[in-house]
Amino acid sequence: MKLVIQIPCYNEAQHLPATVADLPKKIEGIDEITVLVIDDGSADDTSEVARSLGATVVRHTANRGLAAAFMTGIHTALGLKADIIVNTDADNQYRGECIPDLVRPVLEKRADMVVGVRPITEIEHFSAVKKVLQKLGSAVVRLASGTRVEDAPSGFRAMSREAALRINVFSDYSYTLETIIQSGLKNIVIATVPVTVNPPTRPSRLFRSTFGYVLRSLTTIARIFLIYRSFRFLALTGGTIFGVGFVLGLRFLYYFIDGTGDGHLQSLLLGAVLLITGFQTFLIGIIADLIAANRKMLEEMQYLQRKEVLARQENEPRRS
């Protein structure tokens, strides 16, 4: 049983030694542990430091973002013939001693993905706004995915090879929410375990300000519904708009029958616009649902292709 611990990095030469040193060297049920560093176009010596620490390194020539680095790590780990993949942060936010707890549900075949749940309300360096948005984002993900993950933004997670073969990330920003929703929709069993965190070693590079965090969070939430619950989202939106237009139309009809309709032409015009807009939004929802069905077929084809490539690699010697 091989475990690959992947660490997406961007200019982390300073923090990487502490992060790697904190990782477990032996885990019960695991025969081999490989540390994989994904250098996302760093301008410092991240790759050189990682190699000096004994890690396998794959490097982007330019900074492509956390989501791209995560997916590069997944593909590389599969190429290294990983049975289980753990993702952790390069700034040593998550404690390496929690990794055995993360992989245990996968080892025991109780889950294909395990998310480490942080004690959000107890983390002192999280602002009140960030704590609220973390809770809100997790609630939205639970609604969209049908899962019970309490800390969806947590990047500390483990997944089986089967789950890794099925995962795709369309966002170029982050992967945390999207992968959980995909797992829920694809019936990938998700478990959660409580984890602890270390004090911050640097400010977050994903969120440089509270306003930026709020904007990114709201955009991500809206995008999640448009991609994965498009028909439900657009049908509900279109139905609401259509309903308001219908009520305004009834209002004009009432005054028209009463003989005072001339003073309420604005209601007629606005109602007509809303009725047309609502109906068009509903139609767009139907088209989006057809596109989603096509995407599912393409993802299944991709999964089968990945599995075939992996099966061929099984006959090759393992490399660490």
Secondary structure, DSSP 8 states (H G I E B T S, - for coil): -EEEEEEEESS-TTTHHHHHHTS-S--TT-SEEEEEEEEES-SSSHHHHHHHTT-EEEEESS---HHHHHHHHHHHHHHTT-SEEEE--TT--B-GGGHHHHHHHHHTTS-SEEEEE--GGG-TTS-HHHHHHHHHHHHHHHHHH----S-TT---EEEEHHHHHH-----SS--HHHHHHHHHHTT--EEEEE--B---SS--SS-SSHHHHHHHHHHHHHHHHHHHSHHHHHHHHHHHHHHHHHHHHHHHHHHHHTT-GGGGHHHHHHHHHHHHHHHHHHHHHHHHHHHHHHHHHHHHHHHHHHHHHHHHHTTS----
